Amino acid sequence: MPVKTKTKGLASDAKATRSDAELVRACLRHSKEDWNLLVDKYKNLIFSIPIRYGCSRDEAADIFQAVCLDLIQELPKLRDPKALPKWLMQVTAHKCFQWKRHNHRLVSQDDDSAEIPEASVPAEVESALHEVEEEQKLRDSLADMAPRCRELIHMLFYEEPKRPYQEVASSLGLATGSIGLLRQKCLDRLRKRLIEAGFS
């Protein structure tokens, strides 16, 4: 399931369709705007991992900042921009694991026998990262869709409270009766993109 975060609109989504290779090259030329676009593209991916680890939002924000600092330092060494999402997940998961160990030590200072169950960590990390990776595939697939489909899907599935079809139709400048058909077409296109992206 996607991370349901409120957005201020989809006007900037067209820029989000730029490839990672383009964004990385621009960032290496010290383009502040493109750096912001790159971080914006992956902020949900990064932030969702510490939340899954049980971090508070403030702790997740600290980890997010630490990952971004690592990204600034390591981006020139990135050989293949396509590997960026995996790299971000691995770095974030590593920082979360460090946080978990540190937090456990603080809690168990009075209990010398307390230990982190090491054997349970790999499966936990693997499961969390798989979910996060799938969410990123969904975000990327949505960003690649036509603006009308993106906006329709956003209004129907991401906004709370949910809008009635009549209001959605009015916002898109369409007849109310056409929303059902357009919805199905857009979902079919999204499903095709997700299959191509290896979404499971």
Secondary structure, 3 states (H helix, E strand, C coil): CCCCCCCCCCCCHHHHCCCHHHHHHHHHCCCHHHHHHHHHHHHHHHHHHHHHCCCCHHHHHHHHHHHHHHHHHHHHHCCCHHHHHHHHHHHHHHHHHHHHHHHHHHHCCCCCCCCCCHHHHHHHHHHHHHHHHHHHHHHHHHHCCCHHHHHHHHHHHHCCCCCCHHHHHHHHCCCHHHHHHHHHHHHHHHHHHHHHCCCC
